[in-house]
């Protein structure tokens, strides 16, 4: 008796994976343009333009959903705090690209979810078990493999990238608090506004008017950023985190290839080894989070809204 063969992969999962692969590839293309522009324009200025065009792109969405009334809030202080933290993370991330190879900055950015999980434990008093602690410890060990204290790898760019991951993790903690009372659109809109405002000051300090070619690249960066954000959101709306998250690692592959072709950056084995360890740890902690949703009574799997999942959907310090 013959039976119909079941598809190896549900269509929704396949589409989600394709969106994740697209997001990673487009994200690295955007970052390579940013790195190229930092030869003539300061990273702070590029970050401001990224925020400005991001807010402009978001305005039609706001208008279609009730106008700016959707931004009504009683937690303006927390929105400002989130915006400030997000701005610091983005400024440091773009600045890191000035000094360090694409693949190194991308590898270090994988540590943001681990920082977020650790901060949730320390600040929000979320309870986790031994296995999650072990996953976090292994992840931070991977960061040490990349940085190798005492070696040439621990340069200014690497420290900036690490600081960016910490800043983005702190922003995630505030996002978690905001989403308990604020709509996702309000959180996104206030973030776009405040990040731009906080980025303006540093940008003015190093201001230099772009030439027509640079303006063109800046506009493309804004468009690519919107594509990245949409693709990530779409991927996570079509499938579970544990299905699509492993394909985010392809960002490191794209970064190594583009970095070598455009900037002659030769990939270093320690970056790949440490990045793999960090990413595997992130996957494991996300997997434990998934178990928490299925078995909330387990002592090791409490906190079903743990920020690790939210952090994993970022494009690298919220860019």
C-alpha positions in Angstrom: 0.0 0.0 0.0 1.5 3.4 -1.0 1.1 6.5 0.9 1.5 10.1 -0.2 4.8 11.5 0.7 4.7 14.4 3.1 6.6 17.5 2.2 10.1 17.7 3.8 9.5 21.3 4.9 6.2 23.2 5.4 5.8 26.0 2.8 5.6 28.6 5.6 8.9 27.5 7.1 10.6 27.5 3.7 9.4 31.0 3.0 10.5 32.1 6.5 14.0 30.7 5.9 14.2 32.5 2.5 13.2 35.8 4.2 15.8 35.3 6.8 18.5 34.6 4.2 17.4 37.7 2.3 17.5 39.8 5.5 21.1 38.6 6.3 22.4 39.2 2.8 20.8 42.6 2.4 22.0 43.6 5.9 25.6 42.9 5.0 25.3 44.8 1.7 24.0 47.8 3.7 26.8 47.5 6.2 29.4 47.3 3.4 28.0 50.5 2.0 28.3 52.1 5.4 31.8 50.9 5.8 32.7 52.3 2.4 31.2 55.7 3.3 33.1 55.9 6.5 36.3 56.6 4.5 34.9 60.1 3.8 32.0 60.6 6.2 32.0 60.0 9.9 30.0 57.0 11.2 27.9 59.3 13.4 26.7 61.2 10.5 25.8 58.1 8.5 23.9 56.7 11.6 21.9 59.9 11.8 20.9 59.7 8.1 19.9 56.1 8.6 17.6 57.1 11.4 16.2 60.1 9.5 15.3 58.0 6.4 14.0 55.3 8.7 11.5 57.7 10.3 10.5 59.1 6.9 9.8 55.5 5.7 7.7 54.8 8.8 5.5 57.9 8.5 3.1 56.5 5.9 2.6 53.5 8.1 1.7 55.8 11.0 -0.7 57.8 8.9 -2.5 54.6 7.7 -3.0 53.5 11.3 -4.7 56.5 12.8 -2.0 59.1 12.4 0.3 60.3 15.1 -2.4 59.7 17.7 -1.1 56.1 17.8 2.0 57.6 19.5 0.0 58.8 22.5 1.8 57.6 25.6 2.3 58.1 29.4 5.8 56.5 29.3 7.6 59.1 27.4 10.6 58.8 29.7 11.0 55.1 29.1 10.7 55.7 25.3 13.4 58.3 25.6 15.6 55.9 27.5 15.1 53.2 24.9 15.9 55.7 22.1 19.1 56.8 23.9 20.3 53.3 24.4 19.4 52.3 20.8 21.2 55.4 19.5 24.4 54.6 21.5 24.3 51.0 20.1 23.8 52.2 16.5 26.5 54.9 16.8 29.0 52.4 18.3 28.1 49.8 15.7 28.6 52.1 12.7 31.8 53.4 14.3 33.1 49.9 14.7 32.8 49.4 11.0 35.4 52.2 10.5 38.1 50.2 12.3 37.2 46.5 12.0 36.4 44.0 9.3 32.8 43.2 8.5 33.0 39.6 9.7 34.4 40.5 13.0 31.8 43.2 13.8 29.1 40.8 12.6 30.4 37.9 14.8 30.5 40.1 17.9 27.0 41.4 17.2 25.7 37.8 17.9 26.5 38.4 21.6 23.6 40.9 22.0 21.0 38.3 22.8 23.3 36.8 25.4 23.8 40.2 27.1 20.0 40.7 27.0 19.4 37.4 28.7 22.0 38.2 31.4 20.5 41.6 32.0 17.1 40.1 32.3 18.4 37.9 35.1 20.2 40.7 36.9 17.8 43.6 36.4 14.4 42.0 35.9 15.1 39.1 38.4 14.1 36.5 35.8 14.8 33.0 37.1 16.7 30.5 35.0 18.2 27.1 35.6 21.6 25.6 35.3 21.3 24.8 31.6 20.6 28.4 30.6 23.4 29.6 32.8 25.7 27.1 31.0 24.5 28.4 27.6 25.3 32.0 28.5 28.7 31.1 29.9 29.6 29.2 26.7 28.4 32.1 24.6 30.6 34.7 26.5 33.5 32.3 26.2 33.0 32.5 22.4 33.3 36.3 22.7 36.6 35.9 24.5 37.8 33.6 21.6 37.1 36.4 19.2 38.6 39.2 21.3 41.5 37.2 22.7 42.6 39.7 25.4 46.2 40.6 25.0 46.3 40.0 21.3 46.0 42.4 18.3 42.3 41.3 17.9 41.3 43.3 20.9 41.4 46.6 19.0 39.3 49.7 19.2 36.8 48.5 16.6 36.2 45.2 18.5 35.6 47.1 21.7 33.1 49.4 20.0 31.3 46.4 18.6 31.1 44.8 22.0 29.8 48.0 23.5 27.2 48.2 20.8 25.9 44.7 21.7 25.7 45.7 25.3 23.8 48.9 24.5 21.4 47.0 22.2 20.8 44.5 25.0 20.0 47.2 27.4 17.6 48.7 24.8 15.9 45.3 24.6 15.2 45.3 28.3 13.4 48.6 28.0 11.5 47.4 24.9 10.3 44.5 27.0 8.9 46.9 29.6 7.3 49.1 27.0 5.5 46.3 25.1 3.5 45.5 28.2 1.5 48.7 27.8 2.4 50.2 24.4 1.5 49.1 20.9 4.3 47.7 18.6 3.8 50.7 16.2 4.0 53.2 19.1 7.2 51.6 20.3 8.7 51.6 16.8 7.6 55.2 16.0 9.0 56.7 19.3 12.2 54.7 18.8 12.7 56.1 15.3 12.1 59.6 16.5 14.3 59.5 19.6 17.1 57.6 18.0 17.3 60.2 15.3 17.2 63.0 17.9 20.0 61.5 20.0 22.1 60.7 16.9 21.8 64.3 15.6 24.1 65.8 18.3 27.1 63.6 17.5 26.4 64.0 13.8 26.5 67.8 14.0 29.9 67.6 15.8 31.5 65.9 12.8 29.2 67.2 10.1 30.3 67.3 6.5 27.9 67.6 3.6 27.8 64.5 1.4 28.4 64.9 -2.3 25.8 63.6 -4.9 27.4 60.1 -5.0 27.4 59.8 -1.2 23.8 61.1 -1.1 22.8 58.3 -3.5 24.5 55.7 -1.3 22.8 57.1 1.8 19.4 56.8 0.1 20.2 53.2 -0.9 21.2 52.4 2.7 17.9 53.8 3.9 16.0 51.6 1.4 18.0 48.5 2.3 17.5 49.1 6.0 13.7 49.0 5.4 14.0 45.8 3.4 16.1 44.2 6.2 13.5 45.1 8.9 10.6 43.9 6.8 12.4 40.6 5.9 13.3 39.9 9.6 9.7 40.6 10.7 8.3 38.5 8.0 10.6 35.6 8.7 9.6 35.5 12.4 5.9 35.9 11.6 6.0 32.8 9.4 7.9 30.3 11.5 9.2 29.7 15.0 12.4 31.3 16.2 14.2 28.0 16.4 13.4 27.3 12.7 14.7 30.6 11.2 17.3 31.7 13.7 20.0 29.3 12.6 20.0 30.9 9.1 20.9 34.2 10.6 24.5 32.8 10.9 24.8 33.2 7.1 25.4 36.9 7.9 28.9 36.0 8.9 29.4 34.1 5.6 28.2 37.1 3.6 30.3 39.5 5.7 33.4 37.4 5.1 32.9 37.2 1.4 32.0 40.9 0.8 34.7 42.0 3.3 37.3 40.1 1.3 36.1 41.2 -2.1 35.6 44.9 -1.4 38.0 45.6 1.5 40.6 42.9 1.2 39.8 41.7 4.7 41.1 38.2 5.2 38.8 36.1 7.5 40.5 35.1 10.7 39.9 31.6 12.1 39.3 32.9 15.6 36.5 35.1 14.4 34.7 32.2 12.8 35.4 29.9 15.8 34.2 32.4 18.4 31.3 33.5 16.3 30.2 29.9 15.9 30.3 29.4 19.6 28.3 32.5 20.3 25.7 31.7 17.8 25.4 28.1 18.9 24.9 29.4 22.5 22.2 31.8 21.3 20.4 29.0 19.5 20.5 26.8 22.6 19.2 29.5 24.9 16.4 30.3 22.3 15.7 26.5 22.3 15.4 26.5 26.0 13.0 29.5 25.7 10.9 27.5 23.3 10.7 24.7 25.9 9.6 27.3 28.5 6.6 28.1 26.4 5.7 24.4 26.1 6.5 23.4 29.7 6.2 26.6 31.9 6.2 24.5 35.1 9.8 23.4 34.6 12.2 25.1 37.0 14.7 25.6 34.2 12.2 27.0 31.7 10.4 29.9 33.4 9.8 33.4 32.0 8.0 32.7 28.7 8.6 36.2 27.6 12.3 36.1 28.0 14.0 38.7 25.8 16.3 36.3 24.0 13.8 35.8 21.2 13.3 39.6 20.7 17.0 40.1 20.7 17.5 37.4 18.2 15.3 39.3 15.7 17.6 42.3 15.7 19.8 43.2 12.7 22.8 44.1 14.7 22.3 46.7 17.3 19.0 47.6 15.9 20.2 49.0 12.6 
